[in-house]
Amino acid sequence: MSDRWVTIETGSGRAVRAYLAAPPQGSGPGLLICHGSAGLDVAVVDLWATEGYVVIAPDLSAPDGDGAQLVSAAVERLRGHPACKGKIGVLGENMGTVPALQAVRQNLISCTVLVDPPDASASAHLLGAAGRPAVIHAATPIEAAVPSVRTFAYPDGIKAAAAGMAHSRTLALFRQELGPQFDLDALWETHRAHEFITRDADATMRTMVSEPYVNHVPTMTGGFGQIDLHRFYRDHFIPNNPKDMRNIPISRTVGADRVVNEGILCFTHDTEIDWLLPGVPPTGKYVEVALIGIITFRGDKLIHEHIYWDQASVLVQIGLLDPTNLPVAGAAAARKVMDPSQPSNELLKRWREKPRSNLRAGEPIT
């Protein structure tokens, strides 16, 4: 990724500095970022560059920093950049939504995202009148629906966990209206092939960003950062999986920046599986367990994985947990995912005590 500080000459003769970053892919659509009262954060610009955009962020703290001339000059500089290909969008935060709306008024951009605008309702109506696709992230809901404008409310503020959700929703608009499009399904398959087929830790890491993380939630195994994650893949994940381990695919959902993968993990517990059953000697037992992976990408590189499974079901199947009088199931839980017609409510004793429904199969509920 290339980046640099540049100078923008406005029509009033003022020179304003701006931070410009190009994507690692070499070219991409344009993105104008208008920062809020906290000031220009180059890390945010770099983040959006890694998503595949040529990004310019003028320093709006300068005199006349929120003027229409500065916005126009910034977009002109962006269009003239050799890496900028295709359309241009704008992202404005807090007070930066004012210059962002200047870009809308001047018809300089193709789509708009506003984060925490001072007057979300008025901004929505202005964007609706412009007729270009837009998203607004606000603390409170906007009551009136406005054509072409999607609004999302965050009562606890756009911070911590909600910030990731807001980023994904923003990216969904930019991917749809600007591009670039990455084949996340194929990228995930490449990553999995290095984990389970070629069993190559170095190649696995090359499919990821420079500082990724993996979290196997039930056992808290994985790694945060390149050094620890590479060590985990090399010494504890790739070499210690059973040879018969396989995944039966159930479903896969591909979004703007993530893949949600559902499957049934099947294996014979013939080796100590550090990530799944750390410290548990092989039992020789066969296991089937439903497993969900939420895999997030930054541009065309994987940034993190959250992996979930029912550890109680695994422990039951290898004989380490007695399911008697406990609301847990063994392999039946995974098999019901594959065949939903399998009996329900087997653990629900009160189910048998209540009267059966008087509905007939296929009969509509009135």
Secondary structure, DSSP 8 states (H G I E B T S, - for coil): --EEEEEEE-TTS-EEEEEEE--TTS-EEEEEEE--TT---HHHHHHHHHTT-EEEEE-TTSTTTTSHHHHHHHHHHHHTSTTEEEEEEEEEEGGGHHHHHHHHHTT--SEEEEES-TTHHHHHHHHHHHTS-EEEEESS---S--TTEEEEE-TT-S-HHHHHHHHHHHHHHHHHHT-----HHHHHHHHHHHHHTS--HHHHHHTEEEEEEEEETTTTEEEESHHHHHHHIIIIIGGGS-TT-EEEEEEEEE-SSEEEEEEEEEEE--S--TTTSTT------EEEEEEEEEEEEETTEEEEEEEEE-HHHHHHHTTSS--TTSS--SHHHHHHHH-TTS---TT-GGGGTS------TT----
